[in-house]
Amino acid sequence: MSLITLNTGMFIAETHTEAAVWQFTVEEMLVAGKTQYQEYQICNIPRFGKTLFLDFKIQSSILDEYVFHECMAQPAMTLHPNPRKVMVAGGGEGATLREALRHNTVDEAVMVDIDEELVDMVKEHMPEWHQGAFDDPRTTLLHTDARKYLQENRGAGFDVVLSDLPDPLEGGPAIYLFTKEYFQIAADAMSDDGVFAMQAGCANCNYPYLFASCMKTLQDMKETFPYVAGYFGIVSTFFMPWGFIVASKKENPLNLTVEEIARRHAARGVQNRYYTPRFHQGAFTLPEYLLEAVEEHGRVLTDAEPYIWTA
C-alpha cells in the first residue's frame, strides 16, 4: 500500500493478496495526516468522488458509502422489534451511527471509537458521511477501546450493537475485536432480545477466510446467539462483495418477510437505497462458495488464536 507519483499524475496502490494490486487515480489530495493510530488520506478519485483511505487502504467513497453503511446497520436495526438503545463500536466516519439514528425508535446511541483525532478530522472534512449524526442529541461519542467499554458496561441493555471495526491487521487495534471472547462481552452488554451485527471482511472467493471464521465462531455460540446469518453487499469501492454477519438472541433474520420489513421501515421513518424490503432475502442468500468456505476454512477465533488479516 503506497502513494505513487508519476509524470502522468498521482496514484494510490493497494495490494489485495498476492494476486492483484488496485491502483486508484488521485485527482486531488484534499487532506492527509497521521493520528496516534493510523495515517489518513482524503482524495478526489474519478467516478468514486471524495474517498477516504486509512494507511493507503481504501475505506469508503461518496459513490457507494451508503451500500456499506446500510448493510452495517439496517438489517440488525430492522430485525430488532423496538431498538431504543444502540451502541456503535468503531464507525469513525459516523455513517453507521447515522444509519442507526434513522430509526425513530432510538432514544440513545453510544459510539465508541478509539481514534479521537480521526473522528475530529471526519467531522470537519466528511460531512456527507455523518450528516450531523455526531450532533444528534441522542448521541454520546466516546474515545476509548470498544471492548473495554463493553466489558465495563455489562448489563447495559443495548438492544443493538453494531461492530464497525477495522480489519484485524497484525499489530493493529482490532485483532481482539473478532474473537469469541469479544462477541460474548458484547452479548453481555446487550438486552435479552439484543441483536449484534459486524463487518466481516471480503465475501469473494479470493479471500473469504475472515468471513468464514467469524461465521464459524458465532455459530459456535448457540447458547448466546441462537440465530446467526451471514449476508453481503456489493461495494464497488472495494471491487468485491463485502461480508456482514448478524447474530440475534431471539429474532431470526431469515423469518423477516418483505411485508414486515416494509411495515417496520414505514413506522420508523426509514427509507433505504440499498437494503430495501425487496432486497432482504437477496442479501441473506449466500453463494455456495461462501457456505463451502465456512465449512472448509472457518475456525473458532479466540484471544489465544485470533485472526490476522493478510489480504
N, C-alpha and C positions, 0 to 999 in steps of 0.2 A: 504494500500500500504506500503510494508516494505521490508527490506533486511533480509533474514533468513540464518543463518549459522548452518548447521547440520554436523554430523560426516561424512556424505557422500558428503558434498560439500556446495556450496553457491547457494542461490536461491533468486529471486525477486518475491514476491507475489503481485498480483494486483486484487483488488475486482471489479467485474463487476455486479452491483446491488447486491441485497441480494441473488441472485440465484447461483452465481459462483465466484470462486477465481481461477485465472490463475497463475500457478507457472512456472517461467522461470528458467532453469538451467544456472547458470553463470559459464562458463569455465574459464574465465579470466576477471577481472575488469581492464580495460585499463586506465581509468581516471575517477575521481569523484571529485565534488566540489560544491560550492554554490555561486550563484550570489546574487545581491540585490533582485531578484525577485523569484528565484527558485533554487532547487538543480538539479544537473545533474549527470548522470552516463552513461559511455560508456563501454559496455561489449562485450565479445565474447559469443554468445549463440549457442549451437549446432543447425545446419541446418539454423538458421537465420543469422549467421555470426555476423559482427560488428553491434551493436544495440544501439540506443540512448533511454534512459529513462529520463524523467523530473519528479522530485518528485516521483521517482519509478513507474511512469506510462509510459508504452511503447509508443514511438513516431514513430520510423522508424527503419527499419533494411535493411541491404545491400541486403537481399534476394529479396525484392519486393518494395523498396522505389520508384522505377520508376512507379509502378502502381498508388500509391497515387499522386505523383507529376505530372505525365502526366494528371491524372484526374483533378488535381487542376488547371492546366494552359492550357492544349491543347484545350479543347472544346471552351473556350472563345477566345483564340488567333486565332483559326481556324475560328470561327464564324465571327470575325471582318474582313471586306474585305481588310483592309490595316492597321494593327496595328503598329503604329510608336512610340507611347508614352505610356509606361506601368508603372503602379505602383503596387508593391507588399506590402501588409500590413501584417506584421509579416514575416513568412517564414524563421525562423532563420537558418535552415541548408543550405540555399542558393540554394536548388534544385528546388524550384518553380521559382526563378529567372533564374536558368539555363534553365529550360524548355521554359520560355518566350523568352529568348535570342536566342533560336534555330531558331526563325523566322527571316529571314534576312531582313524583312521589318522594324525591330525595330531600331530606332535611339537613343532612350533614355529609360532607365529603372531605376526607383527610387524604392529602397527597404527601407522600414521604419520598423525597429524592435527596440523595446524599450530596449532590454537587450543586451547592448554592450558587457558585459563580456561573455555572452553565445556565441555571434557571433564570438568573438575573439577566443574562445575555439574551435568552429566549424571549423574556418579557418585552424587551426593547426591540429586538430585530425580527421576531417571528409572530407578530400579532395575528396573522392569518391562521395560525395553528391554535393558539389558546383562545382567541376570540373573547377575551375578557374573563375567562374562567377563573383566573387567579384572584380576580377582584369580586367574584360572586360572594355574597355574604354567607353562603353555605359552606364555603371552602376554608379549610385550615391547611396551610402549607408548612411542612416541617422539613428540616435538613439534617437527617441522621440516617443510620443504617436501617433499611426497611425490616430486615429480620429482627434486629434488636428492638425496634419499635413494636412489632407484633408480639414478640416474646414478653415485653413489658406490659402489653395490653391484653393479656389472656383474659377471656371472658368479656371483651369489649362489645361483643354482639354485632359485628359488622355483617350486614346482610349480603354484601358482595365485596370480594377482594379481587382487584384487577392487578395482576403481576406483569407489568410492562417494563421488563428489565433488560439490560444489555446482555448480549450473548456471553456465556461463561468462558471468557478468554483466560488463558493461563496468566496468573499474576494480577488479574482484574478483580473488581469488587463483587462480581456476581456469581462466582463459582459455587458458593454455598447457598445460592438462592434458586437452585434447580435440583434440590435433593429431597429425599423422603422426610428428613427432619424438618426442613423448611416448610414443606407442604403441611406437615402436622402442626407446626407452630401457627401457620396461617389459619388452619381449621379451628384451632383452639381459641382464636380471637374472633371467630365468626358466630353468628346466631345458629340456632338449632336447625334452621332451614337455609343456611348460608350457601352461597354459590361462589366458587373460585374459578378464575379464568387466567390463562397465561399465554404469552407468546412463546412458541416452542421451536423456532428456527425453520430452516428450509423444509419445504414439503415437496421437493423434487426428487427424482430417482438418483441424482448425483450425490446428494448429501442429506439423507433422511434420518441420520443417526441420532441427533439430539431429540427430534420429534419422537422417534421410536422409543427412546429410553425414558422420556418424560411420560409418554403414554403408559409404558410398562410399569413405571414407578407408581403412578396414580392408580392404575388398575390393581396394584398390589395392596392398596389401602382401602379395601372394600368396606371395612367396618367404619371408616371415617367418611369415605365418599362412595356410596353405593352406585352412583351414576357417573361415568366418565365417558366423554365423547370428544373425538378429535374433529376438527374442521379446518378449512383453509380459505385463503383469499388470494386472488390473482393480483399481485402487486407488480405493476410494470416497472416501477422504480428499482426493484430488486431483480428484474428479468426472470422471475420464477414465482411459483405459488409459495405462499408463506403459511406455516402451520400454527394453529392455536389449539388449546385444549380447555374444555370446561369440565369441572368436577363439582358435583352437587350432592348435598346431604339428603335432599328429599325429592327434588324435581328432576324428571328425566327429560333432557332437551329433545330427544327423539320423539317424544309424545306430543310436542307442541304442533298444533295444526296451523295452517295458513290463517284460518278464521280467528283463532285465539291470539295469534301474534298481532294480527291487524287490530283486533279489539283492544289489546293492551297498548299498542302504539297510539291508537286514537285517543284512548282515555288519558294517556300520559303526555300527549302533545309531542310525540316523537315522529319525525318524518325523515327516513334514511334514504341515502342514494345508492348504497350497495347492499347492505343487509336488510332486505325487504322481506315481508311475509312470504312472498312467492319464492324467494331465493333461499329460504332457510334450509329446506331439505337438500338442495343442491350443495350448499356449503358443507353440510354434515355428511355427504356421501363421499367417502374416501375412496380413491382409486385402489385397485388391487395391490399395486406396488407398495403403497404405504401400509396396508394391512400386513403384507408379507414382511416388510421391514420391521414392524413391531415384533413379530414372531421370531424373525431370524437375527435381528441386530439389537433389539431392545433389551436393556438390562436395568435392574433396580438401582437407582442412583442414591448414594448415601454420602454423608460427610466424609467417611473414610475412603470412599471410592466415587468422587464426583465426576461430572462430565467436563472434559477440556475441549473447547471448540478449536478445531484445526482447519476449518474451511477458510 
